[in-house]
Amino acid sequence: MTTTGTPDTLRRILDYSSRADPYPLYAELRKTPVARQEDGSYVVSTYRALMDLLHDPHLSSDVRNLSRPMEAAESRTTPPFINMDPPEHDRLRRMAMRHFGPPHTPGLVAGMEGDLTATVGGLIDGFADREQIDIVDDFAYPFPVTVICHLLGVPREDEPRFRVWVNDIVDSIDYDPRTDPKEKLDKGVQARVELHRYLGGLLEQRHGRPGGEDLLSRLANDDGPDGRMTDEEIVATANLLLIAGHETTVNLITNGMLTLLRHPQVLRRLRDEPGLVVPLVEELLRYEPPVHIIPWRAAYSDITVDGTVIPKGSQIMLMLASGSRDPDRFHDPDRFDPDRRDNQHLGFGSGIHLCFGGPLARLEAQIALTGLVRRLDRPRLAVDPPPYRRSPVLRGPIHLNVQQGQEAQ
């Protein structure tokens, strides 16, 4: 992420002091839908411009298409398909989806509902009688980690080991060589190497053992119309799913509970109307999304967006959360409205890189929030705003302390 020479508004958005409420700054940013920065990069912030770009075949996710070299944390490992372009992106995503969802495994996510509900119930049992709970540490983190470990075939007891690597990788996503110490990128690079080595070891154990139900086993032994992924491709895919499969869902659940506690009338309504959770989660994905920014994309060739020509090779920053609060697309966008219609938000992105795990994340959030609302006793925020994670990209509270039970007199 390049910040030097950017307008003051973008600099303030990226600054940690704005993490609790960047939305007024997004409104300022939208006054110039496609804004060229002093370093030659471009920031795109309106819904229409973002949708145009996300569906433009001239937008590249491959770092090699940037005209100015960019240090990437993936430099020593095979990149995941999220950082590739067609046709390789399409081939690898198709091969992964064969084992994750329709049309080949259409019932996978829906079939997990019972296990997800049981996991949520067990976690809440562990703190149901406590007066104070950290929604992140006690619930929003362990829940999706348990789910993705089971789905991939990663031992849940190894979580303390890979959590350190994941934290370093996430910290390096928004690395800025102008303002951040080189150590931040180096730790991200090394963490990716260690995580790849770890997942590679798990993959070796799956070879020659067909019939396994976990995703690593299926990718290692099943041949489809496109053949079989190489080991490097499988590890890169598993790496992506392990990180994205819990980091973003932690934010979605935590941001969701924070929003409900700030809107107690909606919380009470959800308790009485369980079916409300489906449109409510969609509104959360618009109103308080887990991913705010795609830090970079590259222009394959000159692209014209909203009357602005973005030259070939330019770095482009996509402000997804800004687009989902654009008043030209959403009526009264700063109001949390679970009854909102035509809610085509950018919470999972759009286009060919639409979030691979979106259906699972939706179901996890629906079950998690329903469970919390039904079982917590008069929950209320201990601190508002809560402390936030450092990242402006994956934005969410690092802790969310909630009190329950009889309020002290």
C-alpha positions in Angstrom: 0.0 0.0 0.0 1.5 3.3 -1.1 0.6 6.3 1.1 3.4 8.9 0.5 2.1 11.9 -1.4 -1.6 10.9 -1.1 -4.2 13.6 -0.3 -4.9 14.3 3.3 -8.2 12.4 3.3 -6.7 9.1 2.3 -3.8 9.6 4.7 -6.3 10.1 7.5 -8.3 7.0 6.5 -5.1 4.9 6.7 -4.1 6.4 10.0 -5.0 4.3 13.1 -6.7 7.3 14.8 -9.6 6.9 12.2 -10.1 3.2 12.6 -13.2 3.5 14.8 -15.1 5.6 12.3 -13.6 6.0 8.8 -17.0 6.6 7.2 -17.1 10.5 7.2 -13.7 10.3 5.5 -15.0 8.0 2.9 -17.7 10.6 2.1 -15.0 13.1 1.5 -13.1 10.7 -0.7 -16.2 10.1 -2.9 -16.2 13.7 -4.0 -13.5 12.6 -6.4 -14.6 9.1 -7.5 -11.3 8.2 -9.2 -8.4 10.2 -7.6 -4.9 10.2 -8.9 -2.3 10.3 -6.1 1.0 12.1 -6.2 2.9 8.8 -6.5 0.9 7.9 -9.7 -1.5 5.4 -8.0 -5.3 5.8 -8.1 -7.9 5.6 -5.4 -11.5 4.5 -6.4 -14.3 5.2 -3.9 -17.8 5.3 -5.5 -20.1 2.4 -6.0 -20.4 2.8 -9.7 -16.7 3.2 -10.4 -15.9 0.3 -8.2 -18.4 -2.0 -9.9 -17.1 -0.9 -13.3 -13.5 -1.8 -12.3 -14.4 -5.1 -10.5 -16.0 -6.3 -13.8 -13.4 -4.9 -16.1 -11.1 -7.6 -17.7 -8.3 -5.0 -17.9 -8.0 -4.9 -14.1 -5.3 -7.3 -13.0 -4.7 -9.0 -9.6 -1.1 -10.1 -10.7 1.6 -7.9 -9.1 3.8 -8.4 -12.2 1.5 -6.2 -14.1 2.4 -3.1 -12.1 4.7 -0.8 -13.9 6.5 0.0 -10.7 7.9 -3.0 -8.8 6.1 -3.7 -5.6 7.5 -5.8 -2.7 5.0 -8.6 -2.1 4.9 -10.9 1.0 4.1 -13.8 -1.4 7.4 -13.3 -3.2 9.0 -16.6 -2.0 5.9 -18.8 -2.4 3.4 -19.6 -5.1 0.6 -17.0 -5.0 -3.0 -18.0 -4.3 -5.5 -17.7 -7.1 -6.9 -14.5 -5.6 -3.6 -12.9 -6.8 -3.9 -14.4 -10.3 -5.7 -13.5 -13.5 -7.6 -15.6 -16.0 -7.2 -18.2 -17.3 -5.0 -19.5 -14.4 -7.2 -17.9 -11.8 -10.4 -19.4 -13.3 -8.8 -22.9 -13.6 -7.6 -23.0 -9.9 -10.8 -21.4 -8.5 -12.9 -23.9 -10.5 -10.8 -26.8 -9.2 -11.1 -25.7 -5.6 -14.9 -24.9 -5.9 -15.4 -28.5 -7.2 -14.8 -29.7 -3.6 -16.4 -26.7 -1.8 -19.8 -25.9 -3.4 -22.1 -26.2 -6.4 -22.4 -27.9 -8.8 -20.3 -30.8 -7.6 -20.7 -30.5 -3.8 -23.9 -28.4 -3.6 -24.9 -29.5 -0.1 -21.5 -28.9 1.7 -22.3 -25.6 3.4 -25.9 -26.3 4.1 -24.9 -29.7 5.6 -22.6 -28.0 8.1 -25.5 -26.1 9.8 -25.9 -28.7 12.6 -22.2 -28.8 13.5 -22.0 -25.0 13.3 -25.0 -24.6 15.7 -23.4 -27.1 18.1 -20.1 -25.3 18.0 -21.8 -22.0 18.8 -23.8 -23.5 21.6 -20.7 -25.1 23.2 -18.8 -21.8 23.1 -21.6 -19.9 24.6 -22.0 -22.6 27.3 -18.4 -21.7 28.3 -19.2 -18.1 29.2 -23.0 -18.0 29.6 -22.7 -17.3 33.4 -19.9 -14.8 33.2 -20.6 -11.1 33.8 -18.1 -9.9 31.2 -17.2 -11.5 27.9 -14.7 -10.7 25.2 -16.7 -11.4 22.1 -13.5 -11.7 20.0 -11.4 -14.0 22.2 -14.2 -16.0 23.7 -16.3 -16.5 20.6 -15.8 -14.7 17.3 -12.2 -16.0 16.9 -12.5 -19.6 18.1 -15.7 -20.3 16.2 -14.6 -19.8 12.6 -11.1 -21.2 13.3 -12.7 -24.4 14.5 -14.9 -24.5 11.4 -12.1 -23.8 8.8 -9.7 -26.3 10.5 -12.3 -29.0 10.3 -13.1 -28.2 6.7 -9.5 -28.1 5.5 -8.3 -31.0 7.7 -5.9 -28.9 9.8 -5.6 -30.1 13.4 -7.4 -27.6 15.7 -4.8 -28.1 18.4 -2.2 -26.5 16.0 -4.0 -23.2 16.2 -1.5 -21.5 18.6 1.2 -22.4 16.2 -0.4 -21.0 13.0 -2.0 -18.0 14.7 1.4 -16.3 15.0 2.0 -16.8 11.3 -1.4 -15.6 10.3 -1.1 -12.5 12.5 2.3 -11.6 10.8 0.8 -12.2 7.3 -2.2 -10.1 8.0 0.0 -7.3 9.4 2.0 -7.3 6.2 -1.0 -6.9 3.8 -1.0 -3.2 4.1 2.8 -2.8 4.2 4.0 0.6 3.1 7.7 0.9 2.4 7.6 4.7 2.9 6.3 4.5 6.5 6.6 1.0 7.8 9.8 -0.8 9.1 11.1 -3.4 6.7 10.7 -5.9 9.5 6.9 -5.8 9.0 7.3 -7.1 5.4 10.1 -9.5 6.4 8.0 -11.1 9.1 5.1 -11.5 6.7 7.4 -13.1 4.1 8.8 -15.5 6.7 5.4 -16.3 8.1 4.1 -17.3 4.6 7.1 -19.6 4.2 6.5 -21.2 7.6 2.8 -21.6 6.9 3.4 -23.1 3.5 5.9 -25.5 5.0 3.4 -26.5 7.7 0.5 -27.0 5.2 2.9 -28.9 2.8 3.6 -31.3 5.6 -0.1 -31.9 6.1 -0.6 -32.4 2.4 2.1 -35.1 2.3 0.1 -37.1 4.8 -2.9 -37.0 2.4 -1.3 -38.3 -0.7 -2.3 -41.8 -1.7 -5.2 -41.9 0.8 -8.4 -41.3 -1.2 -11.7 -41.0 0.5 -10.9 -38.3 3.0 -13.6 -35.8 3.6 -11.5 -32.8 4.3 -10.5 -30.4 1.6 -6.8 -31.2 1.7 -7.5 -34.8 1.1 -9.9 -34.1 -1.7 -7.5 -31.8 -3.5 -4.7 -34.2 -3.1 -6.4 -37.3 -4.5 -9.4 -36.3 -6.7 -9.1 -35.7 -10.4 -11.7 -33.6 -12.1 -12.1 -32.2 -15.7 -9.1 -29.9 -15.1 -6.9 -32.6 -13.7 -5.3 -32.2 -10.4 -3.6 -29.2 -8.7 0.1 -29.4 -8.1 1.2 -29.6 -4.5 2.3 -26.0 -4.6 -1.1 -24.9 -5.9 -2.9 -27.0 -3.3 -0.8 -25.4 -0.5 -1.3 -21.9 -1.9 -5.1 -22.6 -2.0 -5.1 -24.0 1.5 -3.1 -21.0 2.8 -5.7 -18.6 1.3 -8.7 -20.5 2.7 -7.2 -20.9 6.1 -6.5 -17.2 6.5 -9.6 -15.8 4.7 -11.7 -18.5 6.2 -11.4 -17.1 9.7 -9.9 -13.6 9.7 -12.7 -12.0 7.8 -15.4 -14.0 9.6 -14.1 -12.9 13.0 -14.6 -9.3 11.8 -18.1 -10.0 10.4 -19.3 -11.5 13.7 -17.6 -8.9 15.9 -18.7 -6.0 13.8 -22.2 -7.5 13.8 -22.5 -7.8 17.5 -21.1 -4.3 18.0 -23.7 -3.0 15.6 -26.5 -4.8 17.4 -25.5 -3.5 20.8 -25.5 0.0 19.3 -29.0 -0.7 17.9 -30.8 -2.5 20.8 -34.2 -2.3 19.1 -32.8 -4.4 16.3 -31.2 -6.8 18.8 -34.6 -7.3 20.5 -36.3 -7.7 17.2 -33.8 -10.4 16.1 -34.4 -12.3 19.4 -38.2 -12.3 18.5 -37.9 -12.8 14.8 -35.1 -15.4 14.0 -35.8 -15.1 10.2 -34.6 -11.5 10.3 -31.0 -12.7 10.6 -30.7 -13.4 6.8 -31.3 -9.8 5.6 -29.6 -8.5 8.7 -26.3 -10.2 7.9 -26.5 -8.7 4.3 -27.0 -5.3 5.8 -24.0 -5.8 8.1 -21.9 -6.7 5.1 -22.9 -3.4 3.6 -22.9 -1.2 6.8 -19.9 -2.6 8.7 -18.0 -5.0 6.3 -15.1 -7.2 7.4 -12.9 -6.0 4.5 -12.7 -2.3 3.8 -10.0 -1.9 1.1 -8.4 -3.9 -1.6 -5.0 -2.4 -1.3 -3.9 -2.8 -4.9 -4.9 -3.9 -8.3 -3.0 -3.2 -11.6 -4.2 -1.9 -14.9 -3.5 -4.3 -17.7 -3.9 -1.5 -20.2 -5.3 2.0 -20.1 -8.7 1.9 -18.3 -11.3 4.7 -18.4 -13.4 4.9 -15.2 -15.9 7.7 -14.5 -14.2 9.8 -17.1 -10.7 9.3 -15.8 -8.0 7.5 -17.7 -6.0 5.2 -15.5 -2.7 4.4 -17.4 -1.5 0.9 -18.0 0.6 -0.5 -15.1 -0.9 1.9 -12.5 -1.6 0.8 -9.0 -5.3 1.0 -8.1 -6.7 1.0 -4.5 -10.3 -0.1 -4.3 -12.3 1.4 -1.3 -15.0 -1.2 -1.0 -16.5 0.0 2.2 -16.8 3.5 0.8 -18.8 2.1 -2.2 -21.2 0.4 0.1 -22.0 3.7 1.8 -22.4 5.6 -1.4 -25.7 7.7 -1.3 -25.9 7.5 -5.1 -26.5 3.8 -4.8 -28.0 3.3 -1.3 -30.8 5.3 0.3 -29.8 6.8 3.6 -26.6 4.7 3.5 -25.3 5.7 7.0 -28.4 4.1 8.6 -28.4 0.5 9.7 -31.5 -1.0 8.2 -32.0 -4.8 8.2 -35.1 -4.3 6.1 -33.2 -2.7 3.2 -34.1 -4.0 -0.2 -31.9 -4.4 -3.3 -28.9 -4.6 -1.1 -26.2 -5.3 -3.6 -23.3 -4.4 -1.3 -19.6 -4.9 -1.9 -19.0 -6.7 1.4 -17.7 -9.8 -0.6 -16.4 -7.8 -3.5 -17.8 -8.5 -7.0 -16.7 -10.0 -10.3 -14.4 -12.9 -10.8 -12.9 -12.5 -7.4 -16.2 -12.5 -5.5 -15.5 -14.1 -2.1 -15.0 -17.8 -2.5 -16.2 -18.6 1.0 -19.1 -16.1 1.1 -21.9 -18.7 1.5 -20.1 -20.2 4.5 -19.3 -16.8 6.1 -23.0 -15.9 5.8 -24.1 -19.0 7.5 -21.5 -18.7 10.3 -22.5 -15.1 11.0 -26.3 -16.0 10.9 -25.9 -18.8 13.4 -23.4 -16.9 15.6 -25.4 -13.7 16.0 -28.7 -15.7 16.5 -27.0 -17.7 19.3 -25.5 -14.7 21.0 -28.7 -12.6 20.9 -30.8 -15.5 22.2 -28.6 -16.5 25.1 -26.8 -13.4 26.4 -28.6 -11.8 29.3 -29.2 -8.0 28.7 -25.8 -7.6 27.0 -24.3 -4.1 26.8 -20.9 -2.7 25.7 -18.3 -2.2 28.3 -16.4 0.3 26.1 -17.5 2.1 23.1 -15.7 2.5 20.7 -13.8 -0.7 21.4 -10.1 -1.0 20.5 -9.5 -1.8 16.9 -7.0 -3.9 15.0 -4.2 -1.9 13.3 -5.2 -2.8 9.8 -7.4 -0.5 7.7 -7.9 -3.3 5.2 -9.3 -6.0 7.5 -11.1 -3.6 9.9 -12.6 -4.8 13.1 -12.3 -4.7 16.9 -9.3 -6.5 18.4 -11.4 -6.9 21.5 -15.1 -6.4 22.2 -15.9 -6.5 25.9 -19.5 -7.1 26.7 -21.2 -7.1 30.1 -24.3 -9.1 30.8 -26.8 -9.7 33.6 -28.1 -7.2 36.1 -26.6 -3.8 35.6 -24.8 -2.4 38.7 -26.7 0.3 40.6 
